[in-house]
Amino acid sequence: MARDTLRPAKAQSVRIADVLIIGPLMIWGGTEASKHAKTDLGRNGGNALALMGLGTMVYNGVNFVRVKQGKAC
C-alpha cells in the first residue's frame, strides 16, 4: 500500500515537467520547424508538434490540479 501512495507524487513531478519544460519545448520546436520548413508537410508537421505541446501542457496542468484537489487518482 505504501507503494500506491507514492505513485501520485511521482506522476505529479512528471506533470510539472510536462507543463514547464516539455510542452514549451515542443511549442518552440514546432514553431521553429514550421517557420523554416520548405514544404507544406514540414510546416504542417511543425504546427502539429506545437499543437501537441500545447495539448500536453493543458492536459497535464488540468490533471495536476485535479490530483491536488483529490478529484483524480
C-alpha positions, 0 to 999 in steps of 0.5 A, a space after each residue: 500500500 505504501 507503494 500506491 501512495 507514492 505513485 501520485 507524487 511521482 506522476 505529479 513531478 512528471 506533470 510539472 515537467 510536462 507543463 514547464 519544460 516539455 510542452 514549451 519545448 515542443 511549442 518552440 520546436 514546432 514553431 521553429 520547424 514550421 517557420 523554416 520548413 520548405 514544404 507544406 508537410 514540414 510546416 504542417 508537421 511543425 504546427 502539429 508538434 506545437 499543437 501537441 505541446 500545447 495539448 500536453 501542457 493543458 492536459 497535464 496542468 488540468 490533471 495536476 490540479 485535479 490530483 491536488 484537489 483529490 478529484 483524480 487518482 
